[in-house]
Amino acid sequence: MPSLAMYPLSPPTDSKEYEKIIRDYCEKKFGGNVYLFGRTGQHQYGVDVVSEHLARTIGVQCKDYGDTIIKEKDIDDMISLAETFRPMLDLFIIAIAQKTDANMQRYVMAKSQERVSRSKFPVAIIYWEEVENYIKNNPIIFNKYYGFLYNCKES
């Protein structure tokens, strides 16, 4: 019998919905006070979601690019903008609603190591496949964003 794990979930096409999913992901993953930062039209200093827990501030930049290819310069630009966020971040995460890209993962890991060696915040990248797996393993979150799939019945 097929399981939910076999069926792909499409990332939302609405950027605000994607940010809310990432907020819920971070709440489960990091705990603490997790919230969307700012609103449309406000300067967000490269951070869409914030997690504050145990004197640690994590900032997340959400990108629902669809088929747009992320380049190293895009990563560098996001990091530079996040450096202007106050209070200073302890970790910066780039959440991209695309398929996992090993080249970008390697770039971000190397960039993070280089930054840590200079006493700057580390950087991580997560892709839709990781978030999708989280959603599929959390019935409350699955129902919140994809519950309509239960209502799809043959006529």
DSSP file with accessible surface (Angstrom, degrees, kcal/mol):
  #  RESIDUE AA STRUCTURE BP1 BP2  ACC     N-H-->O    O-->H-N    N-H-->O    O-->H-N    TCO  KAPPA ALPHA  PHI   PSI    X-CA   Y-CA   Z-CA
    1    1 A M              0   0  226      0, 0.0     2,-0.0     0, 0.0     0, 0.0   0.000 360.0 360.0 360.0 130.6    0.0    0.0    0.0
    2    2 A P        -     0   0   71      0, 0.0     2,-0.2     0, 0.0     0, 0.0  -0.350 360.0-147.4 -66.9 147.0    1.5    3.4   -0.9
    3    3 A S    >   -     0   0   62      1,-0.1     3,-1.7    -2,-0.0     4,-0.4  -0.696  28.4-105.4-110.2 167.1    2.4    5.8    1.8
    4    4 A L  G >  S+     0   0   65      1,-0.3     3,-1.8    -2,-0.2    -1,-0.1   0.839 115.4  70.1 -57.5 -32.7    2.3    9.6    2.0
    5    5 A A  G 3  S+     0   0   73      1,-0.3    -1,-0.3   131,-0.1   131,-0.0   0.776  92.1  59.3 -58.8 -25.0    6.1    9.5    1.7
    6    6 A M  G <  S+     0   0  128     -3,-1.7    -1,-0.3     2,-0.1    -2,-0.2   0.679  93.9  75.5 -77.5 -18.5    5.8    8.4   -1.9
    7    7 A Y  S <  S-     0   0  127     -3,-1.8     2,-0.1    -4,-0.4    -1,-0.0  -0.843  79.2-131.7-103.7 126.2    3.8   11.5   -2.9
    8    8 A P        -     0   0  106      0, 0.0     2,-0.5     0, 0.0    -2,-0.1  -0.457  11.4-144.0 -73.6 144.0    5.5   14.8   -3.4
    9    9 A L        -     0   0    9     -2,-0.1   123,-0.1   120,-0.0   126,-0.0  -0.930  18.6-131.2-102.3 130.6    4.0   17.9   -1.8
   10   10 A S        -     0   0   91     -2,-0.5     3,-0.1     1,-0.1     0, 0.0  -0.599  23.3-114.1 -78.9 140.3    4.4   21.0   -4.0
   11   11 A P        -     0   0   45      0, 0.0    -1,-0.1     0, 0.0     7,-0.1  -0.395  43.8 -92.7 -66.7 152.3    5.7   24.1   -2.2
   12   12 A P        -     0   0   25      0, 0.0    85,-0.0     0, 0.0     6,-0.0  -0.332  22.1-144.0 -64.5 150.3    3.2   26.9   -2.0
   13   13 A T  S    S+     0   0  144     -3,-0.1     2,-0.5     4,-0.0     3,-0.1   0.594  81.2  85.3 -89.2 -11.2    3.2   29.5   -4.7
   14   14 A D  S  > S-     0   0   85      1,-0.1     4,-2.2     2,-0.0     5,-0.2  -0.804  71.8-149.0 -93.1 123.4    2.4   32.3   -2.3
   15   15 A S  H  > S+     0   0   50     -2,-0.5     4,-2.3     1,-0.2    -1,-0.1   0.858  96.9  53.0 -62.8 -35.1    5.5   33.6   -0.6
   16   16 A K  H  > S+     0   0   51      2,-0.2     4,-1.9     1,-0.2    -1,-0.2   0.895 108.6  49.9 -67.9 -38.6    3.6   34.5    2.7
   17   17 A E  H  > S+     0   0   66      2,-0.2     4,-2.2     1,-0.2    -2,-0.2   0.916 110.0  51.5 -64.6 -41.1    2.3   30.9    2.9
   18   18 A Y  H  X S+     0   0    1     -4,-2.2     4,-2.5     1,-0.2    -2,-0.2   0.930 108.1  51.7 -61.3 -43.7    5.8   29.6    2.4
   19   19 A E  H  X S+     0   0   14     -4,-2.3     4,-2.5     1,-0.2    -1,-0.2   0.895 108.7  51.4 -60.1 -39.2    7.1   31.9    5.2
   20   20 A K  H  X S+     0   0   82     -4,-1.9     4,-2.4     2,-0.2    -1,-0.2   0.896 108.9  50.2 -66.7 -39.1    4.4   30.5    7.5
   21   21 A I  H  X S+     0   0    1     -4,-2.2     4,-2.5     2,-0.2    -2,-0.2   0.937 111.9  48.0 -63.0 -44.3    5.4   27.0    6.7
   22   22 A I  H  X S+     0   0    0     -4,-2.5     4,-2.9     2,-0.2     5,-0.2   0.895 108.7  54.8 -65.1 -37.6    9.0   27.8    7.5
   23   23 A R  H  X S+     0   0   55     -4,-2.5     4,-2.3    -5,-0.2    -1,-0.2   0.952 110.5  45.3 -58.4 -47.1    8.0   29.5   10.7
   24   24 A D  H  X S+     0   0    4     -4,-2.4     4,-1.9     2,-0.2    -2,-0.2   0.890 111.6  52.8 -65.4 -38.1    6.2   26.3   11.8
   25   25 A Y  H  X S+     0   0    6     -4,-2.5     4,-2.7     1,-0.2    -1,-0.2   0.942 111.4  46.3 -59.4 -48.2    9.2   24.2   10.7
   26   26 A C  H  X>S+     0   0    1     -4,-2.9     4,-3.4     1,-0.2     5,-0.9   0.863 107.3  57.8 -65.9 -35.4   11.5   26.4   12.8
   27   27 A E  H  X5S+     0   0  100     -4,-2.3     4,-1.1    -5,-0.2    -1,-0.2   0.930 113.9  38.4 -60.9 -42.9    9.2   26.3   15.8
   28   28 A K  H  <5S+     0   0  137     -4,-1.9    -2,-0.2    -5,-0.2    -1,-0.2   0.912 121.9  43.9 -72.9 -41.5    9.4   22.5   15.8
   29   29 A K  H  <5S+     0   0  118     -4,-2.7    -2,-0.2    -5,-0.2    -3,-0.2   0.897 133.0  14.0 -73.5 -41.4   13.1   22.4   15.0
   30   30 A F  H  <5S-     0   0   45     -4,-3.4    -3,-0.2    -5,-0.2    -2,-0.2   0.649  87.5-158.3-112.7 -23.1   14.5   25.1   17.3
   31   31 A G     << +     0   0   21     -4,-1.1    -1,-0.1    -5,-0.9    -3,-0.1  -0.130  46.2  86.4  70.8-169.8   11.7   25.9   19.8
   32   32 A G  S    S-     0   0   38     19,-0.1     2,-0.8    -5,-0.1    21,-0.2  -0.359  96.8 -17.2  78.4-157.6   11.5   29.1   21.7
   33   33 A N  E    S+A   52   0A  95     19,-2.7    19,-2.7    -2,-0.1     2,-0.4  -0.772  71.0 178.5 -89.0 109.1    9.8   32.3   20.4
   34   34 A V  E     +A   51   0A  13     -2,-0.8     2,-0.3    17,-0.2    17,-0.2  -0.949   9.8 150.9-118.4 131.4    9.4   31.9   16.7
   35   35 A Y  E     -A   50   0A  70     15,-2.5    15,-2.9    -2,-0.4     2,-0.3  -0.988  48.7 -95.4-155.5 159.3    7.7   34.6   14.5
   36   36 A L  E     -A   49   0A  49     -2,-0.3     2,-0.6    13,-0.2    13,-0.3  -0.598  44.5-130.8 -72.7 139.6    7.5   36.2   11.1
   37   37 A F        -     0   0   51     11,-2.8    -1,-0.0    -2,-0.3    10,-0.0  -0.854  58.1 -32.7-101.7 122.0    9.7   39.3   11.1
   38   38 A G  S    S-     0   0   37     -2,-0.6     2,-0.3     3,-0.0     6,-0.1  -0.118  74.2 -96.3  70.1-167.6    8.1   42.5    9.8
   39   39 A R    >   -     0   0  161      4,-0.1     3,-2.4     1,-0.0    -2,-0.0  -0.906  50.7 -59.0-143.2 170.3    5.5   42.8    7.1
   40   40 A T  T 3  S+     0   0  109     -2,-0.3     3,-0.1     1,-0.3    -2,-0.0  -0.254 123.1  23.9 -54.7 131.6    5.3   43.4    3.4
   41   41 A G  T 3  S+     0   0   81      1,-0.3     2,-0.3    -3,-0.0    -1,-0.3   0.200  98.9 108.1  96.2 -15.3    6.8   46.7    2.5
   42   42 A Q  S <  S-     0   0   82     -3,-2.4     2,-0.4     1,-0.0    -1,-0.3  -0.706  79.8-105.7 -94.1 150.9    9.0   47.0    5.6
   43   43 A H        -     0   0  115     -2,-0.3    -4,-0.1     1,-0.1    -1,-0.0  -0.589  36.6-178.9 -72.4 123.9   12.8   46.6    5.6
   44   44 A Q    >   -     0   0   35     -2,-0.4     3,-1.8    -6,-0.1    -1,-0.1   0.345  35.2-127.0-110.8   3.5   13.5   43.2    7.0
   45   45 A Y  T 3  S-     0   0   94      1,-0.3    40,-0.3    40,-0.1    39,-0.2   0.828  72.7 -56.5  55.1  34.0   17.3   43.2    6.9
   46   46 A G  T 3  S+     0   0    4      1,-0.2     2,-0.4    38,-0.1    -1,-0.3   0.615 114.2 112.1  77.8  13.9   17.3   39.9    5.0
   47   47 A V    <   +     0   0    0     -3,-1.8    14,-0.2     1,-0.1    -1,-0.2  -0.976  30.5 166.8-127.4 125.6   15.3   38.0    7.6
   48   48 A D  S    S+     0   0    7     12,-3.1   -11,-2.8    -2,-0.4     2,-0.4   0.712  74.5  32.2-100.7 -32.4   11.7   36.7    7.2
   49   49 A V  E     -AB  36  60A   0     11,-1.9    11,-2.5   -13,-0.3     2,-0.4  -0.991  66.2-163.4-131.0 138.8   11.5   34.4   10.3
   50   50 A V  E     -AB  35  59A   0    -15,-2.9   -15,-2.5    -2,-0.4     2,-0.5  -0.967   4.1-168.2-123.8 139.4   13.2   34.7   13.7
   51   51 A S  E     -AB  34  58A   1      7,-2.4     7,-2.8    -2,-0.4     2,-0.5  -0.992   5.6-172.6-124.2 119.8   13.6   32.1   16.4
   52   52 A E  E     +AB  33  57A  70    -19,-2.7   -19,-2.7    -2,-0.5     2,-0.3  -0.969  20.6 148.7-113.8 119.9   14.7   33.3   19.8
   53   53 A H  E >   - B   0  56A  81      3,-2.3     3,-0.9    -2,-0.5    -2,-0.1  -0.943  64.7  -8.6-155.5 128.0   15.6   30.5   22.2
   54   54 A L  T 3  S-     0   0  148     -2,-0.3     3,-0.1     1,-0.3    -1,-0.1   0.919 127.4 -52.7  51.7  50.8   18.1   30.3   25.1
   55   55 A A  T 3  S+     0   0  109      1,-0.2     2,-0.4    -3,-0.0    -1,-0.3   0.760 113.8 121.6  59.3  26.3   19.7   33.6   24.2
   56   56 A R  E <   -B   53   0A 114     -3,-0.9    -3,-2.3     2,-0.0     2,-0.6  -0.984  48.2-158.0-121.6 128.7   20.3   32.4   20.7
   57   57 A T  E     -B   52   0A  16     -2,-0.4    33,-3.5    31,-0.2    34,-1.1  -0.940   7.7-171.7-111.7 120.3   18.8   34.3   17.7
   58   58 A I  E     -Bc  51  91A   5     -7,-2.8    -7,-2.4    -2,-0.6     2,-0.4  -0.941   4.8-162.2-110.9 128.7   18.3   32.4   14.5
   59   59 A G  E     -Bc  50  92A   0     32,-2.4    34,-2.8    -2,-0.5     2,-0.4  -0.910   2.8-162.7-111.4 140.0   17.3   34.3   11.3
   60   60 A V  E     -Bc  49  93A   0    -11,-2.5   -12,-3.1    -2,-0.4   -11,-1.9  -0.987   8.6-157.6-125.9 129.5   15.8   32.7    8.3
   61   61 A Q  E     - c   0  94A  16     32,-2.6    34,-3.1    -2,-0.4     2,-0.5  -0.924  17.5-151.8-101.2 123.2   15.5   34.1    4.8
   62   62 A C  E     - c   0  95A   7     -2,-0.5     2,-0.5    32,-0.2    34,-0.2  -0.862  14.3-177.7-101.2 129.7   12.7   32.4    2.8
   63   63 A K  E     - c   0  96A  55     32,-3.1    34,-2.7    -2,-0.5     2,-0.6  -0.963  13.5-178.6-130.1 113.4   13.0   32.1   -1.0
   64   64 A D        +     0   0   51     -2,-0.5    32,-0.1    32,-0.2   -49,-0.1  -0.513  24.4 154.7-104.8  63.2   10.2   30.6   -3.0
   65   65 A Y    >   -     0   0   73     -2,-0.6     3,-1.6     1,-0.2     2,-0.4   0.548  29.6-159.8 -70.8 -13.6   12.0   31.0   -6.3
   66   66 A G  T 3  S-     0   0   41     31,-0.4    -1,-0.2     1,-0.3    -3,-0.0  -0.501  75.4  -7.1  68.0-117.5   10.3   28.2   -8.2
   67   67 A D  T 3  S+     0   0  161     -2,-0.4    -1,-0.3    31,-0.1     2,-0.2   0.393 100.9 121.1 -95.3   2.8   12.5   27.3  -11.1
   68   68 A T    <   -     0   0   79     -3,-1.6     2,-0.4     1,-0.1    -3,-0.1  -0.485  64.4-125.3 -68.4 133.4   15.0   30.2  -10.7
   69   69 A I        -     0   0  107     -2,-0.2     2,-0.4    29,-0.0    -1,-0.1  -0.670  17.0-135.9 -82.7 130.3   18.5   28.9  -10.1
   70   70 A I        -     0   0    5     -2,-0.4     2,-0.2     4,-0.0    34,-0.1  -0.719  23.5-162.1 -85.5 132.8   20.3   30.2   -7.0
   71   71 A K     >  -     0   0  128     -2,-0.4     4,-1.8     1,-0.1     3,-0.4  -0.693  33.4-105.2-112.2 166.0   23.9   31.3   -7.6
   72   72 A E  H  > S+     0   0  100      1,-0.3     4,-2.7    -2,-0.2     5,-0.2   0.888 120.9  56.5 -57.0 -39.7   26.8   31.8   -5.2
   73   73 A K  H  > S+     0   0  131      1,-0.2     4,-2.7     2,-0.2    -1,-0.3   0.884 103.7  53.9 -61.6 -37.8   26.4   35.6   -5.6
   74   74 A D  H  > S+     0   0   49     -3,-0.4     4,-2.2     2,-0.2    -1,-0.2   0.922 109.7  47.6 -61.5 -43.5   22.7   35.3   -4.4
   75   75 A I  H  X S+     0   0    0     -4,-1.8     4,-2.5     2,-0.2    -2,-0.2   0.946 112.3  49.3 -61.7 -47.7   23.9   33.4   -1.3
   76   76 A D  H  X S+     0   0   44     -4,-2.7     4,-2.5     1,-0.2    -2,-0.2   0.897 110.6  50.5 -59.7 -41.6   26.6   36.1   -0.6
   77   77 A D  H  X S+     0   0   77     -4,-2.7     4,-2.1     2,-0.2    -1,-0.2   0.900 110.1  49.7 -64.4 -40.9   24.1   38.9   -1.1
   78   78 A M  H  X S+     0   0   15     -4,-2.2     4,-2.3     2,-0.2    -2,-0.2   0.918 111.9  48.4 -64.3 -42.1   21.6   37.3    1.4
   79   79 A I  H  X S+     0   0    3     -4,-2.5     4,-1.7     2,-0.2    -2,-0.2   0.929 109.7  52.3 -64.1 -44.8   24.4   36.8    4.0
   80   80 A S  H  < S+     0   0   66     -4,-2.5     4,-0.4     1,-0.2    -1,-0.2   0.910 111.2  46.8 -58.8 -43.0   25.5   40.4    3.6
   81   81 A L  H >< S+     0   0   71     -4,-2.1     3,-1.7     1,-0.2     4,-0.3   0.918 108.7  54.8 -66.6 -41.1   22.0   41.7    4.2
   82   82 A A  H >< S+     0   0    1     -4,-2.3     3,-1.6     1,-0.3     7,-0.3   0.799  95.5  68.4 -64.1 -26.0   21.6   39.4    7.2
   83   83 A E  T 3< S+     0   0   61     -4,-1.7    -1,-0.3     1,-0.3    -2,-0.2   0.726  93.9  58.1 -65.7 -17.9   24.7   40.9    8.7
   84   84 A T  T <  S+     0   0   67     -3,-1.7    -1,-0.3    -4,-0.4    -2,-0.2   0.542  82.0 111.6 -87.3  -7.4   22.7   44.2    9.1
   85   85 A F    <   -     0   0    3     -3,-1.6     4,-0.2   -40,-0.3   -40,-0.1  -0.434  66.5-119.8 -68.5 138.4   20.1   42.5   11.3
   86   86 A R  S    S+     0   0  157     -2,-0.1     2,-0.2     2,-0.1    -2,-0.0  -0.999  93.3  41.3-129.9 135.4   20.0   43.5   14.9
   87   87 A P  S    S-     0   0   77      0, 0.0    -2,-0.0     0, 0.0    -3,-0.0   0.535 110.4-103.1 -67.9 163.8   20.4   42.0   17.4
   88   88 A M        -     0   0  130     -2,-0.2   -31,-0.2     1,-0.1     2,-0.2  -0.229  37.9-115.0 -59.7 144.1   23.2   40.1   15.7
   89   89 A L        -     0   0    6     -7,-0.3   -31,-0.2    -4,-0.2    32,-0.1  -0.494  15.8-160.6 -80.3 150.1   22.3   36.6   14.6
   90   90 A D  S    S+     0   0   71    -33,-3.5     2,-0.3     1,-0.4   -32,-0.2   0.580  85.6  11.0 -98.0 -18.9   23.8   33.4   16.0
   91   91 A L  E     -c   58   0A  20    -34,-1.1   -32,-2.4    30,-0.2     2,-0.5  -0.944  65.1-155.8-157.7 138.0   22.8   31.4   12.9
   92   92 A F  E     -cd  59 123A   0     30,-2.2    32,-2.3    -2,-0.3     2,-0.4  -0.984  13.2-168.6-120.0 127.8   21.5   32.4    9.5
   93   93 A I  E     -cd  60 124A   7    -34,-2.8   -32,-2.6    -2,-0.5     2,-0.6  -0.953  12.1-153.8-118.6 135.9   19.4   29.9    7.5
   94   94 A I  E     -cd  61 125A   0     30,-2.5    32,-2.7    -2,-0.4     2,-0.6  -0.945  12.5-163.5-107.1 118.1   18.5   30.2    3.8
   95   95 A A  E     -cd  62 126A   0    -34,-3.1   -32,-3.1    -2,-0.6     2,-0.5  -0.924   8.7-173.4-107.1 116.0   15.3   28.3    3.1
   96   96 A I  E     -cd  63 127A   0     30,-2.8     2,-2.0    -2,-0.6    32,-1.0  -0.940  25.5-141.7-118.0 127.9   14.7   27.7   -0.6
   97   97 A A  S    S+     0   0    7    -34,-2.7   -31,-0.4    -2,-0.5     2,-0.3  -0.386  71.9  93.8 -84.0  59.6   11.6   26.1   -2.1
   98   98 A Q  S    S-     0   0   28     -2,-2.0    30,-1.5   -33,-0.1    31,-0.6  -0.869  86.0 -74.8-137.0 174.8   13.5   24.1   -4.7
   99   99 A K        -     0   0  169     -2,-0.3    -2,-0.0    29,-0.1    29,-0.0  -0.417  66.9 -83.0 -71.0 150.5   15.0   20.7   -5.1
  100  100 A T        -     0   0   62     -2,-0.1     2,-0.5    27,-0.1    -1,-0.1  -0.241  41.9-158.4 -58.2 136.3   18.2   20.1   -3.2
  101  101 A D     >  -     0   0   48      1,-0.1     4,-2.4    -3,-0.1     3,-0.2  -0.944   8.5-163.3-124.0 108.9   21.3   21.3   -4.9
  102  102 A A  H  > S+     0   0   59     -2,-0.5     4,-2.7     1,-0.2     5,-0.2   0.854  90.0  56.4 -61.3 -37.1   24.6   19.7   -3.8
  103  103 A N  H  > S+     0   0  112      2,-0.2     4,-2.2     1,-0.2    -1,-0.2   0.926 110.9  42.8 -63.0 -43.7   26.7   22.5   -5.3
  104  104 A M  H  > S+     0   0   13      2,-0.2     4,-2.8     1,-0.2     5,-0.2   0.882 112.3  54.4 -70.7 -35.7   25.0   25.2   -3.3
  105  105 A Q  H  X S+     0   0   67     -4,-2.4     4,-2.6     2,-0.2    -2,-0.2   0.941 110.6  46.1 -61.1 -45.8   25.0   23.0   -0.2
  106  106 A R  H  X S+     0   0  168     -4,-2.7     4,-2.5     2,-0.2     5,-0.2   0.912 112.5  50.9 -62.9 -41.8   28.8   22.6   -0.5
  107  107 A Y  H  X S+     0   0   43     -4,-2.2     4,-2.7    -5,-0.2    -2,-0.2   0.936 112.3  45.9 -61.3 -46.8   29.2   26.3   -1.1
  108  108 A V  H  X S+     0   0    2     -4,-2.8     4,-2.9     2,-0.2    15,-0.3   0.906 111.9  51.5 -66.0 -40.0   27.2   27.3    1.9
  109  109 A M  H  X S+     0   0  114     -4,-2.6     4,-2.5    -5,-0.2    -1,-0.2   0.940 113.6  44.3 -61.9 -44.6   29.0   24.7    4.1
  110  110 A A  H  X S+     0   0   56     -4,-2.5     4,-2.4     2,-0.2    -2,-0.2   0.917 114.1  50.1 -65.8 -42.1   32.4   26.1    3.0
  111  111 A K  H  X S+     0   0   50     -4,-2.7     4,-2.5    -5,-0.2    -2,-0.2   0.911 110.6  50.5 -61.5 -42.5   31.2   29.7    3.4
  112  112 A S  H  X S+     0   0   19     -4,-2.9     4,-2.8     2,-0.2     5,-0.2   0.930 110.0  48.9 -63.0 -46.9   29.9   28.8    6.9
  113  113 A Q  H  X S+     0   0  146     -4,-2.5     4,-2.1     1,-0.2    -1,-0.2   0.921 112.0  49.4 -59.3 -43.0   33.2   27.3    8.0
  114  114 A E  H  X S+     0   0   70     -4,-2.4     4,-0.7     1,-0.2    -2,-0.2   0.917 112.3  48.1 -62.9 -42.1   35.1   30.3    6.7
  115  115 A R  H ><>S+     0   0    6     -4,-2.5     5,-2.4     1,-0.2     3,-1.1   0.922 109.7  51.4 -65.3 -45.0   32.7   32.7    8.6
  116  116 A V  H ><5S+     0   0   78     -4,-2.8     3,-2.2     1,-0.3    -1,-0.2   0.893 103.6  58.5 -61.9 -37.7   33.0   30.7   11.8
  117  117 A S  H 3<5S+     0   0   93     -4,-2.1    -1,-0.3     1,-0.3    -2,-0.2   0.739 108.1  47.5 -64.9 -19.3   36.8   30.9   11.6
  118  118 A R  T <<5S-     0   0  122     -3,-1.1    -1,-0.3    -4,-0.7    -2,-0.2   0.105 123.3-106.5-105.2  18.3   36.4   34.7   11.6
  119  119 A S  T < 5S+     0   0  119     -3,-2.2     2,-0.3     1,-0.2    -3,-0.2   0.822  77.8 132.7  60.8  36.0   34.0   34.7   14.5
  120  120 A K      < -     0   0   81     -5,-2.4    -1,-0.2    -8,-0.1    -2,-0.1  -0.749  66.9 -79.9-109.5 162.3   30.9   35.4   12.3
  121  121 A F        -     0   0   22     -2,-0.3   -30,-0.2   -32,-0.1    -1,-0.1  -0.270  48.7-115.5 -63.0 143.7   27.6   33.7   12.5
  122  122 A P        -     0   0   39      0, 0.0   -30,-2.2     0, 0.0     2,-0.4  -0.346  25.5-140.9 -72.7 163.1   27.4   30.3   10.6
  123  123 A V  E     -d   92   0A   7    -15,-0.3     2,-0.3   -32,-0.2   -30,-0.2  -0.965  17.9-178.5-128.0 141.7   25.1   29.8    7.6
  124  124 A A  E     -d   93   0A  35    -32,-2.3   -30,-2.5    -2,-0.4     2,-0.4  -0.922  12.5-148.7-133.7 161.7   23.0   26.9    6.7
  125  125 A I  E     -d   94   0A  19     -2,-0.3     2,-0.4   -32,-0.2   -30,-0.2  -0.994   9.9-172.0-133.0 136.9   20.7   26.1    3.7
  126  126 A I  E     -d   95   0A  14    -32,-2.7   -30,-2.8    -2,-0.4     2,-0.2  -0.973   9.3-152.6-126.4 147.2   17.6   24.0    3.6
  127  127 A Y  E >>  -d   96   0A   4     -2,-0.4     4,-1.6   -32,-0.2     3,-1.0  -0.699  34.0 -97.6-114.9 168.2   15.6   22.9    0.6
  128  128 A W  H 3> S+     0   0   13    -30,-1.5     4,-3.7   -32,-1.0     5,-0.3   0.848 116.6  64.1 -55.0 -37.9   12.0   22.0    0.1
  129  129 A E  H 3> S+     0   0   88    -31,-0.6     4,-2.1     1,-0.2    -1,-0.3   0.888 104.5  46.3 -58.2 -38.3   12.6   18.3    0.3
  130  130 A E  H <> S+     0   0   78     -3,-1.0     4,-2.0     2,-0.2    -1,-0.2   0.924 115.6  45.3 -68.6 -43.4   13.7   18.6    3.9
  131  131 A V  H  X S+     0   0    0     -4,-1.6     4,-2.6     2,-0.2    -2,-0.2   0.918 111.5  53.4 -65.9 -41.1   10.7   20.9    4.8
  132  132 A E  H  X S+     0   0   24     -4,-3.7     4,-2.6     1,-0.2    -2,-0.2   0.921 107.6  50.7 -59.8 -44.2    8.4   18.5    2.9
  133  133 A N  H  X S+     0   0   96     -4,-2.1     4,-1.3    -5,-0.3    -1,-0.2   0.915 109.9  50.9 -60.4 -42.6    9.7   15.5    4.9
  134  134 A Y  H >< S+     0   0   27     -4,-2.0     3,-0.5     1,-0.2     4,-0.3   0.938 110.1  49.5 -58.9 -47.2    9.0   17.5    8.1
  135  135 A I  H >< S+     0   0    0     -4,-2.6     3,-1.5     1,-0.2     7,-0.5   0.925 109.1  51.8 -59.8 -44.9    5.5   18.3    7.0
  136  136 A K  H 3< S+     0   0   35     -4,-2.6    -1,-0.2     1,-0.3    -2,-0.2   0.757 110.6  49.1 -65.7 -24.5    4.7   14.7    6.2
  137  137 A N  T << S+     0   0  105     -4,-1.3    -1,-0.3    -3,-0.5    -2,-0.2   0.345 103.6  65.0 -96.9   5.9    5.9   13.6    9.6
  138  138 A N    <>  -     0   0   29     -3,-1.5     4,-3.0    -4,-0.3     3,-0.3  -0.845  63.1-168.5-130.9  93.7    3.8   16.2   11.5
  139  139 A P  H  > S+     0   0   90      0, 0.0     4,-2.9     0, 0.0     5,-0.2   0.828  86.6  54.4 -54.7 -35.6    0.1   15.6   11.1
  140  140 A I  H  > S+     0   0  143      2,-0.2     4,-2.0     1,-0.2     5,-0.1   0.945 113.8  40.9 -65.6 -45.1   -0.9   18.9   12.6
  141  141 A I  H  > S+     0   0   20     -3,-0.3     4,-2.1     2,-0.2     5,-0.4   0.910 114.0  53.8 -69.4 -39.9    1.3   20.8   10.2
  142  142 A F  H  X S+     0   0    8     -4,-3.0     4,-3.5    -7,-0.5     5,-0.3   0.954 112.0  44.2 -58.3 -48.3    0.3   18.6    7.3
  143  143 A N  H  X S+     0   0   79     -4,-2.9     4,-1.1     3,-0.2    -1,-0.2   0.863 109.9  57.0 -65.5 -34.7   -3.4   19.2    8.0
  144  144 A K  H  < S+     0   0  114     -4,-2.0    -1,-0.2    -5,-0.2    -2,-0.2   0.909 126.0  16.6 -63.0 -41.9   -2.8   22.9    8.5
  145  145 A Y  H  < S+     0   0   18     -4,-2.1    -2,-0.2    -5,-0.1    -3,-0.2   0.707 141.3  24.0-106.5 -25.1   -1.3   23.4    5.0
  146  146 A Y  H >< S+     0   0   18     -4,-3.5     3,-2.1    -5,-0.4     4,-0.3   0.185  78.4 116.4-129.2  15.8   -2.3   20.3    3.0
  147  147 A G  G >X  +     0   0   16     -4,-1.1     3,-1.8    -5,-0.3     4,-0.5   0.771  65.2  74.7 -58.3 -24.8   -5.4   19.1    4.7
  148  148 A F  G >4 S+     0   0  119      1,-0.3     3,-0.9     2,-0.2    -1,-0.3   0.753  81.0  71.9 -60.9 -21.0   -7.4   19.7    1.5
  149  149 A L  G X4 S+     0   0   70     -3,-2.1     3,-1.0     1,-0.3    -1,-0.3   0.813  90.1  59.0 -66.1 -27.4   -5.7   16.6    0.1
  150  150 A Y  G <4 S+     0   0  146     -3,-1.8    -1,-0.3    -4,-0.3    -2,-0.2   0.766 100.5  57.3 -68.9 -25.2   -7.9   14.5    2.4
  151  151 A N  G << S+     0   0  122     -3,-0.9     2,-1.1    -4,-0.5    -1,-0.2   0.444  76.7 107.2 -86.4  -1.8  -10.9   16.0    0.8
  152  152 A C    <   +     0   0   94     -3,-1.0     2,-0.3    -4,-0.2    -3,-0.0  -0.691  48.3 163.6 -80.2 101.1   -9.9   14.9   -2.7
  153  153 A K        -     0   0  168     -2,-1.1     2,-0.2     0, 0.0    -2,-0.0  -0.898  42.2-104.6-120.3 151.1  -12.4   12.0   -3.4
  154  154 A E              0   0  196     -2,-0.3    -2,-0.0     1,-0.1     0, 0.0  -0.480 360.0 360.0 -70.7 142.6  -13.3   10.4   -6.7
  155  155 A S              0   0  170     -2,-0.2    -1,-0.1     0, 0.0     0, 0.0  -0.507 360.0 360.0 -84.9 360.0  -16.8   11.4   -7.9
